[in-house]
């Protein structure tokens, strides 16, 4: 287990709408952040992204369950995201599993998240969710 990744995950879990300054402790000013829905460059854009994220959800919590360092300054975090949004999934909690690839020197300069965007968002939209559910059943 990587101590760096474990410390990063612990600090990341502490982030909320009221302490986005923690991002500066974790990420370099030139950070590149990617996920299936976004591509963000730089600290200012990352802080804006997290401010919008926390403004639009009722609850957000990450549960980390894997800290795999593969090389000096490179590793993966495995996690489950728990969140609740009033207009998604009838306001009920949603859980999504994912993985983050991180590269760091003293701070993280590359953060690339991998997760199922449908499980995060699309499946929980009123009309689109039923269509995606129908497609999944047909393809199974």
Buried (B, 14 or more C-beta within 10 A) or exposed (E): EBEBBBEBBEEBBEBEEEEBEBBBEBBBEEBBBBBBEEEBEBBEBBBEBBEEBBEEBEEBEBEBEBBBBEEEBBBBBBBBBBBBBEEBBEEEEBEBBBBBBBBBEEBBBBBBBBBEEBBBBBBBBEEEBEEBEEEEEEEE
